[in-house]
Amino acid sequence: MPTATLTSKSQITVPALVREVLGLRPGRRLTFTQTSPTSFTVTAETHHAMDLAGCLVAPFPATLEDMERGIAAGAAETMGHAGP
């Protein structure tokens, strides 16, 4: 059974087996749920779709002229014509 020792700063190192089983990586949050007066369960928090908000960024902003050229090129390709 994995064990850990509490430091003088009230910190522990989570044993490797526990990190592996829970899929823990740096920055991952843990939830402690009291199950009796002297017991807790530790659960790795699941990720939510909102955690991904803002992680995808366009490589550069497109100008109105860029968008118009793209639309014209797409329309020309659809119609079987060469683009401008």
N, C-alpha and C positions, 0 to 999 in steps of 0.2 A: 504494500500500500504506500503510495507516494506521501511524503511529509514535507513540511516547510517550517522554518523557524522565523519568528517575528523579530525584526531588528529593533534597536532602540528608537528608530524613527517610525515604528509601527508599519514597516514594509515587509513584504515577503517576496521570495522568488518562486514563481509558479514552476513546479517540477516539469521536466521535459515531457514525460508521459502525459501529464494533464494538458499541457499546451498542445500536444499532438492530437489527443482525443477531441479536445474542444475546438481545434482549428484556430488557435490563438496566434495572432501576429501583433507586432507593436501597434499601439493605438486602439486595439480592440477593447470594447467595454465589457465588463462583467457585471452581472446582477446577483446580489446576495439576497436570498429569500429565507426568512425565518420559518422553520418547519416545526420547531418545538422551543421550549424555554432555553435550551442549550445547544440547538442545532440550526445550521443554515445549509441551504443548497446553493451552489455556485453555477450560474448558467451564462454561457457566452451569448451576448445580445445578438439578435439577428439583424441583418441590414435591411433597410427599407428603400424603396425606389427613390424616395426623396433625398437619400444620402448621395445620390448621383447628380443632383441638381447642380448645374454649373460646371461639371467636369468636362463637357464637350464644348469646345469653342471653335467658331469658324476660323479658318486659317488667316483670313483677312476680310475686312468688310467690303462688300460689293457696292459699286456705285450704281446709280440708275442707268447710266450708259452701259455698264458691264451687263446688267440684267437684260436690257433691251437687245444687246448684241447676242446674248445667250438665247433669248426667246426667238430672235430672227433666225439664228443658226439652227435651232431645233425645228422651227417651222419649215425651213428650207430642206432639212434632212427628211422630214416627214413627207414633204411634197415631192421628194426625189430630185430636187434642184441643188446645185452647188451653192454653198453659202457665199455671203459678200466678201 
